[in-house]
Amino acid sequence: MLIPDAVPQSTVVIRAAEPRDLQRVIEIEQAAFGLFASSDIPVQIEDDPFTLEEVAALQSRGDLLVATDAADRAVGFAAMSTVDGHAHLMELDVDPAYGRRGIGRQLVEFVAERARAAGHSELTLTTFREVPWNRPFYASAGFVEIPVVGEELEAIVAHEEADGLEWSERCAMKREL
């Protein structure tokens, strides 16, 4: 029996980003931000997209992962860091043309496993509260909303607010690993 609106799971390969993926990561981020503009969701998206230098730095540290299609073309990415001693998901985006295929969930699971293997006990992030593909998605992946504690997480929130994001529309979340 098919579930209404179900979309078949995508088969992707998740790997460390390579220099040839960097421009594509920027394109994916821009396309994903476009979802906000085309929706009725009254939130302001960040005006601070990744630069080529930033994604190159993430890639060189091994903190940028890409999900690739059968042609080895990046269709999604996850950017990671460490915040207050915990693994932190900085950003996760999937090209909207590849949306609703489970790629975002596969990226989350890969990041969680990688963080666990590195000895982390939790994975944190900040996201929009009411955007369906944000807090509700992460909650379905095992994340729970948490108060903002920790100097580095507080600095992330301050940076987001300086970028014009209303913290009342945002939240911090964590997933126990």
Buried (B, 14 or more C-beta within 10 A) or exposed (E): EEEEEEEEEBEBEBBEBEEEBBEBBBEBBEBBBEBBEEEEBEBEBBEEBBEEEBBBEBBEEEBBBBBBBEEEEBBBBBBBBBBBEBBBBBBBBBBBEBBBBBBBBBBBBBBBEBBBEEEBEBBBBBBBBEBEBBBBBBBEBBBEEBEBEBEBBBEBBEEBEEEEBEBEBBBBBBBEB
